[in-house]
Amino acid sequence: MSDLDEIKKRKLEELMKLQQERVQQQGQEEAQLQQQIQQMEALVKQLLTKEALERYGNLKAAHQEKAVQLLLVLFQAIQAGQIKGKVDDETLKQLLEKLTPKKRDFKIKRV
């Protein structure tokens, strides 16, 4: 009976160790992702005008996921050479409109 208890104890310890390793790995991946986002943000912010930077800041505060999407689109456009010079507020608005899915309007007719 003690052998069985010892085996259970070892298995439990192994499972706990595996879970701790998974949690640690997820934390490292999250940290790497945050670091990559910060690096992209530093590059993109250099090319934004004052108004565009303000709009980006507001978007980041209100909608974090959408801000990351916008950041990724801008970063890819910069790397591809599609953006040269400063990105103004109007360009940022246009990009945001492209990222935002269109809403359908429904008209209800009463009979």
Jmol script that loads the backbone (N, CA, C; Angstrom):
load data "model"
ATOM      1  N   MET A   1       0.821  -1.193   0.000  1.00  0.00           N
ATOM      2  CA  MET A   1       0.000   0.000   0.000  1.00  0.00           C
ATOM      3  C   MET A   1       0.869   1.262   0.000  1.00  0.00           C
ATOM      4  N   SER A   2       1.979   1.232   0.723  1.00  0.00           N
ATOM      5  CA  SER A   2       2.857   2.393   0.757  1.00  0.00           C
ATOM      6  C   SER A   2       3.526   2.612  -0.600  1.00  0.00           C
ATOM      7  N   ASP A   3       3.794   1.520  -1.341  1.00  0.00           N
ATOM      8  CA  ASP A   3       4.356   1.653  -2.680  1.00  0.00           C
ATOM      9  C   ASP A   3       3.383   2.395  -3.593  1.00  0.00           C
ATOM     10  N   LEU A   4       2.119   2.071  -3.480  1.00  0.00           N
ATOM     11  CA  LEU A   4       1.089   2.731  -4.280  1.00  0.00           C
ATOM     12  C   LEU A   4       1.018   4.218  -3.936  1.00  0.00           C
ATOM     13  N   ASP A   5       1.065   4.539  -2.654  1.00  0.00           N
ATOM     14  CA  ASP A   5       1.033   5.940  -2.226  1.00  0.00           C
ATOM     15  C   ASP A   5       2.266   6.698  -2.736  1.00  0.00           C
ATOM     16  N   GLU A   6       3.397   6.012  -2.710  1.00  0.00           N
ATOM     17  CA  GLU A   6       4.631   6.644  -3.178  1.00  0.00           C
ATOM     18  C   GLU A   6       4.578   6.906  -4.680  1.00  0.00           C
ATOM     19  N   ILE A   7       4.042   5.966  -5.433  1.00  0.00           N
ATOM     20  CA  ILE A   7       3.892   6.142  -6.884  1.00  0.00           C
ATOM     21  C   ILE A   7       2.949   7.300  -7.181  1.00  0.00           C
ATOM     22  N   LYS A   8       1.843   7.361  -6.453  1.00  0.00           N
ATOM     23  CA  LYS A   8       0.888   8.462  -6.641  1.00  0.00           C
ATOM     24  C   LYS A   8       1.553   9.800  -6.332  1.00  0.00           C
ATOM     25  N   LYS A   9       2.337   9.822  -5.274  1.00  0.00           N
ATOM     26  CA  LYS A   9       3.011  11.053  -4.875  1.00  0.00           C
ATOM     27  C   LYS A   9       3.995  11.500  -5.960  1.00  0.00           C
ATOM     28  N   ARG A  10       4.780  10.554  -6.506  1.00  0.00           N
ATOM     29  CA  ARG A  10       5.736  10.893  -7.562  1.00  0.00           C
ATOM     30  C   ARG A  10       5.024  11.394  -8.816  1.00  0.00           C
ATOM     31  N   LYS A  11       3.933  10.733  -9.177  1.00  0.00           N
ATOM     32  CA  LYS A  11       3.162  11.151 -10.362  1.00  0.00           C
ATOM     33  C   LYS A  11       2.614  12.559 -10.168  1.00  0.00           C
ATOM     34  N   LEU A  12       2.113  12.822  -8.989  1.00  0.00           N
ATOM     35  CA  LEU A  12       1.562  14.144  -8.691  1.00  0.00           C
ATOM     36  C   LEU A  12       2.652  15.204  -8.781  1.00  0.00           C
ATOM     37  N   GLU A  13       3.836  14.893  -8.260  1.00  0.00           N
ATOM     38  CA  GLU A  13       4.953  15.834  -8.327  1.00  0.00           C
ATOM     39  C   GLU A  13       5.359  16.094  -9.780  1.00  0.00           C
ATOM     40  N   GLU A  14       5.386  15.042 -10.590  1.00  0.00           N
ATOM     41  CA  GLU A  14       5.737  15.192 -12.003  1.00  0.00           C
ATOM     42  C   GLU A  14       4.721  16.079 -12.720  1.00  0.00           C
ATOM     43  N   LEU A  15       3.453  15.836 -12.454  1.00  0.00           N
ATOM     44  CA  LEU A  15       2.401  16.645 -13.087  1.00  0.00           C
ATOM     45  C   LEU A  15       2.508  18.102 -12.669  1.00  0.00           C
ATOM     46  N   MET A  16       2.774  18.348 -11.401  1.00  0.00           N
ATOM     47  CA  MET A  16       2.895  19.728 -10.915  1.00  0.00           C
ATOM     48  C   MET A  16       4.100  20.408 -11.568  1.00  0.00           C
ATOM     49  N   LYS A  17       5.202  19.663 -11.719  1.00  0.00           N
ATOM     50  CA  LYS A  17       6.398  20.225 -12.341  1.00  0.00           C
ATOM     51  C   LYS A  17       6.122  20.573 -13.805  1.00  0.00           C
ATOM     52  N   LEU A  18       5.426  19.681 -14.505  1.00  0.00           N
ATOM     53  CA  LEU A  18       5.084  19.940 -15.908  1.00  0.00           C
ATOM     54  C   LEU A  18       4.203  21.176 -16.041  1.00  0.00           C
ATOM     55  N   GLN A  19       3.248  21.305 -15.147  1.00  0.00           N
ATOM     56  CA  GLN A  19       2.353  22.458 -15.203  1.00  0.00           C
ATOM     57  C   GLN A  19       3.118  23.746 -14.926  1.00  0.00           C
ATOM     58  N   GLN A  20       4.033  23.726 -13.979  1.00  0.00           N
ATOM     59  CA  GLN A  20       4.834  24.915 -13.686  1.00  0.00           C
ATOM     60  C   GLN A  20       5.692  25.298 -14.895  1.00  0.00           C
ATOM     61  N   GLU A  21       6.238  24.291 -15.580  1.00  0.00           N
ATOM     62  CA  GLU A  21       7.045  24.572 -16.772  1.00  0.00           C
ATOM     63  C   GLU A  21       6.196  25.195 -17.868  1.00  0.00           C
ATOM     64  N   ARG A  22       4.971  24.703 -18.034  1.00  0.00           N
ATOM     65  CA  ARG A  22       4.061  25.277 -19.050  1.00  0.00           C
ATOM     66  C   ARG A  22       3.732  26.723 -18.726  1.00  0.00           C
ATOM     67  N   VAL A  23       3.446  26.999 -17.473  1.00  0.00           N
ATOM     68  CA  VAL A  23       3.109  28.362 -17.062  1.00  0.00           C
ATOM     69  C   VAL A  23       4.308  29.288 -17.290  1.00  0.00           C
ATOM     70  N   GLN A  24       5.489  28.804 -16.958  1.00  0.00           N
ATOM     71  CA  GLN A  24       6.690  29.602 -17.149  1.00  0.00           C
ATOM     72  C   GLN A  24       6.931  29.866 -18.638  1.00  0.00           C
ATOM     73  N   GLN A  25       6.721  28.865 -19.471  1.00  0.00           N
ATOM     74  CA  GLN A  25       6.909  29.024 -20.912  1.00  0.00           C
ATOM     75  C   GLN A  25       5.899  30.027 -21.473  1.00  0.00           C
ATOM     76  N   GLN A  26       4.653  29.962 -21.025  1.00  0.00           N
ATOM     77  CA  GLN A  26       3.648  30.914 -21.485  1.00  0.00           C
ATOM     78  C   GLN A  26       4.027  32.328 -21.077  1.00  0.00           C
ATOM     79  N   GLY A  27       4.557  32.479 -19.887  1.00  0.00           N
ATOM     80  CA  GLY A  27       4.991  33.795 -19.420  1.00  0.00           C
ATOM     81  C   GLY A  27       6.113  34.348 -20.271  1.00  0.00           C
ATOM     82  N   GLN A  28       7.049  33.478 -20.644  1.00  0.00           N
ATOM     83  CA  GLN A  28       8.157  33.908 -21.497  1.00  0.00           C
ATOM     84  C   GLN A  28       7.660  34.311 -22.883  1.00  0.00           C
ATOM     85  N   GLU A  29       6.733  33.536 -23.437  1.00  0.00           N
ATOM     86  CA  GLU A  29       6.182  33.861 -24.753  1.00  0.00           C
ATOM     87  C   GLU A  29       5.441  35.190 -24.709  1.00  0.00           C
ATOM     88  N   GLU A  30       4.688  35.399 -23.644  1.00  0.00           N
ATOM     89  CA  GLU A  30       3.953  36.659 -23.489  1.00  0.00           C
ATOM     90  C   GLU A  30       4.924  37.833 -23.396  1.00  0.00           C
ATOM     91  N   ALA A  31       6.002  37.659 -22.651  1.00  0.00           N
ATOM     92  CA  ALA A  31       6.997  38.719 -22.506  1.00  0.00           C
ATOM     93  C   ALA A  31       7.657  39.028 -23.855  1.00  0.00           C
ATOM     94  N   GLN A  32       7.956  37.989 -24.634  1.00  0.00           N
ATOM     95  CA  GLN A  32       8.553  38.200 -25.952  1.00  0.00           C
ATOM     96  C   GLN A  32       7.592  38.947 -26.870  1.00  0.00           C
ATOM     97  N   LEU A  33       6.329  38.582 -26.821  1.00  0.00           N
ATOM     98  CA  LEU A  33       5.320  39.244 -27.643  1.00  0.00           C
ATOM     99  C   LEU A  33       5.200  40.716 -27.263  1.00  0.00           C
ATOM    100  N   GLN A  34       5.174  41.003 -25.964  1.00  0.00           N
ATOM    101  CA  GLN A  34       5.086  42.393 -25.510  1.00  0.00           C
ATOM    102  C   GLN A  34       6.316  43.182 -25.956  1.00  0.00           C
ATOM    103  N   GLN A  35       7.470  42.545 -25.916  1.00  0.00           N
ATOM    104  CA  GLN A  35       8.693  43.218 -26.341  1.00  0.00           C
ATOM    105  C   GLN A  35       8.651  43.531 -27.841  1.00  0.00           C
ATOM    106  N   GLN A  36       8.155  42.594 -28.640  1.00  0.00           N
ATOM    107  CA  GLN A  36       8.042  42.824 -30.079  1.00  0.00           C
ATOM    108  C   GLN A  36       7.061  43.959 -30.361  1.00  0.00           C
ATOM    109  N   ILE A  37       5.955  43.985 -29.646  1.00  0.00           N
ATOM    110  CA  ILE A  37       4.967  45.060 -29.829  1.00  0.00           C
ATOM    111  C   ILE A  37       5.593  46.401 -29.478  1.00  0.00           C
ATOM    112  N   GLN A  38       6.345  46.456 -28.400  1.00  0.00           N
ATOM    113  CA  GLN A  38       6.987  47.715 -27.999  1.00  0.00           C
ATOM    114  C   GLN A  38       7.992  48.184 -29.042  1.00  0.00           C
ATOM    115  N   GLN A  39       8.728  47.252 -29.631  1.00  0.00           N
ATOM    116  CA  GLN A  39       9.695  47.623 -30.666  1.00  0.00           C
ATOM    117  C   GLN A  39       8.994  48.163 -31.905  1.00  0.00           C
ATOM    118  N   MET A  40       7.906  47.499 -32.316  1.00  0.00           N
ATOM    119  CA  MET A  40       7.144  47.983 -33.477  1.00  0.00           C
ATOM    120  C   MET A  40       6.562  49.354 -33.173  1.00  0.00           C
ATOM    121  N   GLU A  41       6.040  49.505 -31.959  1.00  0.00           N
ATOM    122  CA  GLU A  41       5.418  50.770 -31.574  1.00  0.00           C
ATOM    123  C   GLU A  41       6.443  51.906 -31.594  1.00  0.00           C
ATOM    124  N   ALA A  42       7.650  51.646 -31.127  1.00  0.00           N
ATOM    125  CA  ALA A  42       8.686  52.680 -31.128  1.00  0.00           C
ATOM    126  C   ALA A  42       9.002  53.138 -32.557  1.00  0.00           C
ATOM    127  N   LEU A  43       9.064  52.191 -33.483  1.00  0.00           N
ATOM    128  CA  LEU A  43       9.352  52.534 -34.873  1.00  0.00           C
ATOM    129  C   LEU A  43       8.197  53.315 -35.500  1.00  0.00           C
ATOM    130  N   VAL A  44       6.985  52.830 -35.295  1.00  0.00           N
ATOM    131  CA  VAL A  44       5.817  53.457 -35.921  1.00  0.00           C
ATOM    132  C   VAL A  44       5.578  54.852 -35.345  1.00  0.00           C
ATOM    133  N   LYS A  45       5.749  55.010 -34.042  1.00  0.00           N
ATOM    134  CA  LYS A  45       5.498  56.307 -33.412  1.00  0.00           C
ATOM    135  C   LYS A  45       6.392  57.412 -33.973  1.00  0.00           C
ATOM    136  N   GLN A  46       7.575  57.043 -34.434  1.00  0.00           N
ATOM    137  CA  GLN A  46       8.486  58.034 -35.014  1.00  0.00           C
ATOM    138  C   GLN A  46       7.907  58.640 -36.287  1.00  0.00           C
ATOM    139  N   LEU A  47       7.055  57.877 -36.978  1.00  0.00           N
ATOM    140  CA  LEU A  47       6.524  58.336 -38.259  1.00  0.00           C
ATOM    141  C   LEU A  47       5.124  58.931 -38.163  1.00  0.00           C
ATOM    142  N   LEU A  48       4.565  59.021 -36.958  1.00  0.00           N
ATOM    143  CA  LEU A  48       3.228  59.581 -36.802  1.00  0.00           C
ATOM    144  C   LEU A  48       3.305  61.077 -36.504  1.00  0.00           C
ATOM    145  N   THR A  49       2.367  61.831 -37.083  1.00  0.00           N
ATOM    146  CA  THR A  49       2.279  63.244 -36.751  1.00  0.00           C
ATOM    147  C   THR A  49       1.697  63.369 -35.343  1.00  0.00           C
ATOM    148  N   LYS A  50       1.686  64.569 -34.824  1.00  0.00           N
ATOM    149  CA  LYS A  50       1.192  64.798 -33.466  1.00  0.00           C
ATOM    150  C   LYS A  50      -0.264  64.354 -33.327  1.00  0.00           C
ATOM    151  N   GLU A  51      -1.090  64.717 -34.305  1.00  0.00           N
ATOM    152  CA  GLU A  51      -2.515  64.366 -34.250  1.00  0.00           C
ATOM    153  C   GLU A  51      -2.714  62.849 -34.369  1.00  0.00           C
ATOM    154  N   ALA A  52      -1.948  62.235 -35.281  1.00  0.00           N
ATOM    155  CA  ALA A  52      -2.057  60.788 -35.465  1.00  0.00           C
ATOM    156  C   ALA A  52      -1.586  60.051 -34.216  1.00  0.00           C
ATOM    157  N   LEU A  53      -0.540  60.553 -33.583  1.00  0.00           N
ATOM    158  CA  LEU A  53      -0.036  59.951 -32.360  1.00  0.00           C
ATOM    159  C   LEU A  53      -1.077  60.048 -31.239  1.00  0.00           C
ATOM    160  N   GLU A  54      -1.750  61.173 -31.193  1.00  0.00           N
ATOM    161  CA  GLU A  54      -2.812  61.356 -30.194  1.00  0.00           C
ATOM    162  C   GLU A  54      -3.969  60.380 -30.448  1.00  0.00           C
ATOM    163  N   ARG A  55      -4.354  60.227 -31.707  1.00  0.00           N
ATOM    164  CA  ARG A  55      -5.427  59.294 -32.055  1.00  0.00           C
ATOM    165  C   ARG A  55      -5.014  57.864 -31.705  1.00  0.00           C
ATOM    166  N   TYR A  56      -3.780  57.505 -32.001  1.00  0.00           N
ATOM    167  CA  TYR A  56      -3.290  56.166 -31.665  1.00  0.00           C
ATOM    168  C   TYR A  56      -3.326  55.938 -30.152  1.00  0.00           C
ATOM    169  N   GLY A  57      -2.915  56.931 -29.399  1.00  0.00           N
ATOM    170  CA  GLY A  57      -2.943  56.821 -27.939  1.00  0.00           C
ATOM    171  C   GLY A  57      -4.350  56.611 -27.408  1.00  0.00           C
ATOM    172  N   ASN A  58      -5.308  57.349 -27.967  1.00  0.00           N
ATOM    173  CA  ASN A  58      -6.709  57.187 -27.558  1.00  0.00           C
ATOM    174  C   ASN A  58      -7.226  55.792 -27.915  1.00  0.00           C
ATOM    175  N   LEU A  59      -6.874  55.341 -29.105  1.00  0.00           N
ATOM    176  CA  LEU A  59      -7.301  54.009 -29.549  1.00  0.00           C
ATOM    177  C   LEU A  59      -6.701  52.930 -28.652  1.00  0.00           C
ATOM    178  N   LYS A  60      -5.430  53.099 -28.307  1.00  0.00           N
ATOM    179  CA  LYS A  60      -4.751  52.116 -27.460  1.00  0.00           C
ATOM    180  C   LYS A  60      -5.401  52.052 -26.079  1.00  0.00           C
ATOM    181  N   ALA A  61      -5.821  53.192 -25.570  1.00  0.00           N
ATOM    182  CA  ALA A  61      -6.454  53.215 -24.254  1.00  0.00           C
ATOM    183  C   ALA A  61      -7.843  52.579 -24.286  1.00  0.00           C
ATOM    184  N   ALA A  62      -8.558  52.766 -25.391  1.00  0.00           N
ATOM    185  CA  ALA A  62      -9.939  52.279 -25.462  1.00  0.00           C
ATOM    186  C   ALA A  62     -10.047  50.867 -26.023  1.00  0.00           C
ATOM    187  N   HIS A  63      -9.274  50.570 -27.059  1.00  0.00           N
ATOM    188  CA  HIS A  63      -9.378  49.274 -27.750  1.00  0.00           C
ATOM    189  C   HIS A  63      -7.976  48.727 -28.010  1.00  0.00           C
ATOM    190  N   GLN A  64      -7.444  48.008 -27.052  1.00  0.00           N
ATOM    191  CA  GLN A  64      -6.075  47.501 -27.132  1.00  0.00           C
ATOM    192  C   GLN A  64      -5.854  46.611 -28.352  1.00  0.00           C
ATOM    193  N   GLU A  65      -6.796  45.693 -28.629  1.00  0.00           N
ATOM    194  CA  GLU A  65      -6.620  44.760 -29.742  1.00  0.00           C
ATOM    195  C   GLU A  65      -6.589  45.485 -31.083  1.00  0.00           C
ATOM    196  N   LYS A  66      -7.493  46.446 -31.246  1.00  0.00           N
ATOM    197  CA  LYS A  66      -7.548  47.198 -32.501  1.00  0.00           C
ATOM    198  C   LYS A  66      -6.279  48.036 -32.681  1.00  0.00           C
ATOM    199  N   ALA A  67      -5.745  48.553 -31.587  1.00  0.00           N
ATOM    200  CA  ALA A  67      -4.509  49.332 -31.655  1.00  0.00           C
ATOM    201  C   ALA A  67      -3.351  48.449 -32.112  1.00  0.00           C
ATOM    202  N   VAL A  68      -3.303  47.213 -31.629  1.00  0.00           N
ATOM    203  CA  VAL A  68      -2.242  46.288 -32.040  1.00  0.00           C
ATOM    204  C   VAL A  68      -2.404  45.937 -33.515  1.00  0.00           C
ATOM    205  N   GLN A  69      -3.645  45.758 -33.976  1.00  0.00           N
ATOM    206  CA  GLN A  69      -3.882  45.477 -35.393  1.00  0.00           C
ATOM    207  C   GLN A  69      -3.387  46.638 -36.256  1.00  0.00           C
ATOM    208  N   LEU A  70      -3.728  47.850 -35.849  1.00  0.00           N
ATOM    209  CA  LEU A  70      -3.307  49.041 -36.582  1.00  0.00           C
ATOM    210  C   LEU A  70      -1.786  49.148 -36.589  1.00  0.00           C
ATOM    211  N   LEU A  71      -1.190  48.886 -35.461  1.00  0.00           N
ATOM    212  CA  LEU A  71       0.262  48.930 -35.335  1.00  0.00           C
ATOM    213  C   LEU A  71       0.916  47.939 -36.293  1.00  0.00           C
ATOM    214  N   LEU A  72       0.359  46.751 -36.370  1.00  0.00           N
ATOM    215  CA  LEU A  72       0.894  45.711 -37.247  1.00  0.00           C
ATOM    216  C   LEU A  72       0.775  46.121 -38.719  1.00  0.00           C
ATOM    217  N   VAL A  73      -0.374  46.679 -39.097  1.00  0.00           N
ATOM    218  CA  VAL A  73      -0.577  47.124 -40.481  1.00  0.00           C
ATOM    219  C   VAL A  73       0.417  48.228 -40.840  1.00  0.00           C
ATOM    220  N   LEU A  74       0.572  49.189 -39.936  1.00  0.00           N
ATOM    221  CA  LEU A  74       1.516  50.279 -40.192  1.00  0.00           C
ATOM    222  C   LEU A  74       2.949  49.766 -40.283  1.00  0.00           C
ATOM    223  N   PHE A  75       3.315  48.865 -39.392  1.00  0.00           N
ATOM    224  CA  PHE A  75       4.666  48.313 -39.384  1.00  0.00           C
ATOM    225  C   PHE A  75       4.958  47.568 -40.684  1.00  0.00           C
ATOM    226  N   GLN A  76       3.998  46.771 -41.138  1.00  0.00           N
ATOM    227  CA  GLN A  76       4.186  46.024 -42.386  1.00  0.00           C
ATOM    228  C   GLN A  76       4.290  46.967 -43.577  1.00  0.00           C
ATOM    229  N   ALA A  77       3.498  48.033 -43.567  1.00  0.00           N
ATOM    230  CA  ALA A  77       3.549  48.999 -44.664  1.00  0.00           C
ATOM    231  C   ALA A  77       4.892  49.734 -44.679  1.00  0.00           C
ATOM    232  N   ILE A  78       5.416  50.015 -43.500  1.00  0.00           N
ATOM    233  CA  ILE A  78       6.724  50.681 -43.421  1.00  0.00           C
ATOM    234  C   ILE A  78       7.814  49.755 -43.942  1.00  0.00           C
ATOM    235  N   GLN A  79       7.762  48.492 -43.535  1.00  0.00           N
ATOM    236  CA  GLN A  79       8.768  47.530 -43.987  1.00  0.00           C
ATOM    237  C   GLN A  79       8.697  47.301 -45.489  1.00  0.00           C
ATOM    238  N   ALA A  80       7.477  47.339 -46.042  1.00  0.00           N
ATOM    239  CA  ALA A  80       7.312  47.115 -47.477  1.00  0.00           C
ATOM    240  C   ALA A  80       7.656  48.366 -48.290  1.00  0.00           C
ATOM    241  N   GLY A  81       7.903  49.477 -47.609  1.00  0.00           N
ATOM    242  CA  GLY A  81       8.255  50.704 -48.305  1.00  0.00           C
ATOM    243  C   GLY A  81       7.056  51.463 -48.840  1.00  0.00           C
ATOM    244  N   GLN A  82       5.855  51.089 -48.389  1.00  0.00           N
ATOM    245  CA  GLN A  82       4.646  51.770 -48.854  1.00  0.00           C
ATOM    246  C   GLN A  82       4.460  53.120 -48.170  1.00  0.00           C
ATOM    247  N   ILE A  83       5.056  53.294 -47.008  1.00  0.00           N
ATOM    248  CA  ILE A  83       4.934  54.555 -46.268  1.00  0.00           C
ATOM    249  C   ILE A  83       6.298  55.223 -46.236  1.00  0.00           C
ATOM    250  N   LYS A  84       6.319  56.426 -46.765  1.00  0.00           N
ATOM    251  CA  LYS A  84       7.536  57.230 -46.726  1.00  0.00           C
ATOM    252  C   LYS A  84       7.149  58.575 -46.143  1.00  0.00           C
ATOM    253  N   GLY A  85       7.887  59.016 -45.176  1.00  0.00           N
ATOM    254  CA  GLY A  85       7.557  60.271 -44.522  1.00  0.00           C
ATOM    255  C   GLY A  85       6.603  60.047 -43.365  1.00  0.00           C
ATOM    256  N   LYS A  86       5.937  61.115 -42.974  1.00  0.00           N
ATOM    257  CA  LYS A  86       5.047  61.066 -41.811  1.00  0.00           C
ATOM    258  C   LYS A  86       3.671  60.524 -42.177  1.00  0.00           C
ATOM    259  N   VAL A  87       3.038  59.870 -41.201  1.00  0.00           N
ATOM    260  CA  VAL A  87       1.665  59.380 -41.344  1.00  0.00           C
ATOM    261  C   VAL A  87       0.777  60.377 -40.619  1.00  0.00           C
ATOM    262  N   ASP A  88      -0.143  60.997 -41.363  1.00  0.00           N
ATOM    263  CA  ASP A  88      -1.001  61.996 -40.739  1.00  0.00           C
ATOM    264  C   ASP A  88      -2.289  61.364 -40.211  1.00  0.00           C
ATOM    265  N   ASP A  89      -3.089  62.196 -39.581  1.00  0.00           N
ATOM    266  CA  ASP A  89      -4.315  61.734 -38.929  1.00  0.00           C
ATOM    267  C   ASP A  89      -5.314  61.167 -39.935  1.00  0.00           C
ATOM    268  N   GLU A  90      -5.409  61.778 -41.105  1.00  0.00           N
ATOM    269  CA  GLU A  90      -6.354  61.311 -42.128  1.00  0.00           C
ATOM    270  C   GLU A  90      -5.996  59.902 -42.606  1.00  0.00           C
ATOM    271  N   THR A  91      -4.710  59.658 -42.812  1.00  0.00           N
ATOM    272  CA  THR A  91      -4.261  58.330 -43.233  1.00  0.00           C
ATOM    273  C   THR A  91      -4.578  57.298 -42.156  1.00  0.00           C
ATOM    274  N   LEU A  92      -4.376  57.691 -40.913  1.00  0.00           N
ATOM    275  CA  LEU A  92      -4.680  56.800 -39.793  1.00  0.00           C
ATOM    276  C   LEU A  92      -6.173  56.494 -39.740  1.00  0.00           C
ATOM    277  N   LYS A  93      -6.995  57.500 -39.970  1.00  0.00           N
ATOM    278  CA  LYS A  93      -8.458  57.295 -39.992  1.00  0.00           C
ATOM    279  C   LYS A  93      -8.847  56.309 -41.089  1.00  0.00           C
ATOM    280  N   GLN A  94      -8.258  56.469 -42.263  1.00  0.00           N
ATOM    281  CA  GLN A  94      -8.574  55.581 -43.383  1.00  0.00           C
ATOM    282  C   GLN A  94      -8.184  54.139 -43.069  1.00  0.00           C
ATOM    283  N   LEU A  95      -7.027  53.961 -42.455  1.00  0.00           N
ATOM    284  CA  LEU A  95      -6.602  52.614 -42.071  1.00  0.00           C
ATOM    285  C   LEU A  95      -7.554  52.014 -41.036  1.00  0.00           C
ATOM    286  N   LEU A  96      -7.981  52.823 -40.096  1.00  0.00           N
ATOM    287  CA  LEU A  96      -8.918  52.342 -39.071  1.00  0.00           C
ATOM    288  C   LEU A  96     -10.250  51.937 -39.686  1.00  0.00           C
ATOM    289  N   GLU A  97     -10.707  52.700 -40.671  1.00  0.00           N
ATOM    290  CA  GLU A  97     -11.963  52.348 -41.344  1.00  0.00           C
ATOM    291  C   GLU A  97     -11.837  51.019 -42.083  1.00  0.00           C
ATOM    292  N   LYS A  98     -10.673  50.768 -42.651  1.00  0.00           N
ATOM    293  CA  LYS A  98     -10.467  49.495 -43.350  1.00  0.00           C
ATOM    294  C   LYS A  98     -10.426  48.330 -42.360  1.00  0.00           C
ATOM    295  N   LEU A  99      -9.908  48.573 -41.171  1.00  0.00           N
ATOM    296  CA  LEU A  99      -9.822  47.518 -40.164  1.00  0.00           C
ATOM    297  C   LEU A  99     -11.162  47.228 -39.485  1.00  0.00           C
ATOM    298  N   THR A 100     -12.036  48.227 -39.468  1.00  0.00           N
ATOM    299  CA  THR A 100     -13.319  48.079 -38.792  1.00  0.00           C
ATOM    300  C   THR A 100     -14.326  47.438 -39.740  1.00  0.00           C
ATOM    301  N   PRO A 101     -14.938  46.330 -39.340  1.00  0.00           N
ATOM    302  CA  PRO A 101     -15.941  45.707 -40.212  1.00  0.00           C
ATOM    303  C   PRO A 101     -17.155  46.627 -40.367  1.00  0.00           C
ATOM    304  N   LYS A 102     -17.708  46.601 -41.558  1.00  0.00           N
ATOM    305  CA  LYS A 102     -18.868  47.470 -41.827  1.00  0.00           C
ATOM    306  C   LYS A 102     -20.102  46.914 -41.144  1.00  0.00           C
ATOM    307  N   LYS A 103     -20.860  47.818 -40.601  1.00  0.00           N
ATOM    308  CA  LYS A 103     -22.102  47.417 -39.952  1.00  0.00           C
ATOM    309  C   LYS A 103     -23.223  47.451 -40.977  1.00  0.00           C
ATOM    310  N   ARG A 104     -24.106  46.516 -40.840  1.00  0.00           N
ATOM    311  CA  ARG A 104     -25.248  46.481 -41.761  1.00  0.00           C
ATOM    312  C   ARG A 104     -26.390  47.282 -41.160  1.00  0.00           C
ATOM    313  N   ASP A 105     -27.019  48.051 -41.993  1.00  0.00           N
ATOM    314  CA  ASP A 105     -28.191  48.818 -41.546  1.00  0.00           C
ATOM    315  C   ASP A 105     -29.437  48.005 -41.838  1.00  0.00           C
ATOM    316  N   PHE A 106     -30.287  47.936 -40.853  1.00  0.00           N
ATOM    317  CA  PHE A 106     -31.534  47.222 -41.004  1.00  0.00           C
ATOM    318  C   PHE A 106     -32.660  48.237 -40.983  1.00  0.00           C
ATOM    319  N   LYS A 107     -33.565  48.100 -41.938  1.00  0.00           N
ATOM    320  CA  LYS A 107     -34.745  48.953 -41.959  1.00  0.00           C
ATOM    321  C   LYS A 107     -35.951  48.099 -41.632  1.00  0.00           C
ATOM    322  N   ILE A 108     -36.672  48.535 -40.656  1.00  0.00           N
ATOM    323  CA  ILE A 108     -37.851  47.780 -40.247  1.00  0.00           C
ATOM    324  C   ILE A 108     -39.083  48.546 -40.721  1.00  0.00           C
ATOM    325  N   LYS A 109     -39.893  47.873 -41.498  1.00  0.00           N
ATOM    326  CA  LYS A 109     -41.122  48.484 -41.998  1.00  0.00           C
ATOM    327  C   LYS A 109     -42.284  47.895 -41.221  1.00  0.00           C
ATOM    328  N   ARG A 110     -43.106  48.778 -40.727  1.00  0.00           N
ATOM    329  CA  ARG A 110     -44.308  48.312 -40.015  1.00  0.00           C
ATOM    330  C   ARG A 110     -45.442  48.167 -41.000  1.00  0.00           C
ATOM    331  N   VAL A 111     -46.132  47.084 -40.867  1.00  0.00           N
ATOM    332  CA  VAL A 111     -47.224  46.821 -41.791  1.00  0.00           C
ATOM    333  C   VAL A 111     -48.534  46.975 -41.059  1.00  0.00           C
TER     334      VAL A 111
END
end "model"
wireframe off; spacefill off
backbone 0.3
color backbone group
